[in-house]
Amino acid sequence: MIDPPALPLGPPVVDRIPAGTLLWRVHSKKYLANQRNPTPAPTVPGGGRFDSLDGSYSYSYFGQSEEGALAEAVFRDLPLDGRPRIIPAAAWRPLVISGLETTRDLQLTCCHGPALSRLGQDSWLTRCDPEHYVRTRRWAAAIRSWQPKVDGLSYRCRNDEDQLALVLFGPAGAGLFDSITTAGSSRPLVAQPTLDLIQHVARTHTAALS
């Protein structure tokens, strides 16, 4: 649990996501699928791993598969200490899942595998508990300062290393990403066939939906 250095240990690795790639986002129905989140997140609890601490940039999270999007949005914080692995209804029933398509190539700082060593980090960065999110947000800000022209970060889902997630960054304030567009309508998690999918993902995580 260290704070980021002034410079990375080596040139960061960049993942390229080509135009036309399908991404998935799990989000509140109050927001559009390609809408940026401008909310500052200076404290925990609350918020995500790579949110902006001070609101100087906006952000939103996506999965490269439906399972990956669900793993990060719904199943990210499952306990490992013997407590029941049950997802409260309020944490998933109000949500929808949306498909999006990239409208141009995306360049993402690679935050998985041996590329983490270039940043001066290891898998702690993407696997630590939410109580450490203030520090992981400092790392996100530092990585952005090292590579200000990249679109975001790519990383392995905390509880499903088979799946890749990504966070996209944008300018401060609310608005829509110009690099992705919606690809079909949003589907409520409580409605079929998505309900079958989330129940399947819950079983693979040895979890249950309340």
Phi, psi and omega in degrees: 000077180247155174280157183293147176284174179293328181222153177291163179288335178203172179301122180300147176279141180246126172271137178252126175253112186289156174303143181090002179284137178273129176240165181228144178225134172256125188204170175290143179294349178289342187241151174287154186297325182257025180273136178280149176262117182264005193286122172295143180229075185279349185223169169238156004284171179105146177087178184252179188297321187240028176298161175283130179292321189241005181077013180286348172212158177261172189197159169200156187249144183218161172241152176275003171210165176297319180297320179294319178297319179291321180301318182279323186276327188247319189253013187295323191249030178299137182286154178238016186252020179096346176292154179301136180269074184243130178269116180300149181303321182295341183273350182220329185296327180281357191267160175233161174240135185232142172265140180225159179233135178288137182263352176206169176297138176252139176249121185235133174293125183284120180240043176212158180067202182295344178299336179299328182294331177298330182276347186086028182225175171227197186293350174307324186302325184247003182238355185290163180288159181302336180298344181257012186293334176300319180289319179294331175290327174297320178296319178301317179296320180294316180298321176298322180290330178285327182227071188294345183266354179283160184273342183170204182235146171245141185202164178278140178298139186305314184254013176206087184289352175284346186248143176258138173243164175212150172244131177257141179251153177214181179295164178300149177096165180286158179160186181249146173291135176270358183262353179221151178225156181293146181230074183105176183276161176280145182242125178297142178293337183275354184253148176288148003272001183294328179299319176299320181296311183292328175293322176296314179297322177300316180296320180294337178266009184052046183230172179223151177262130178282000000 
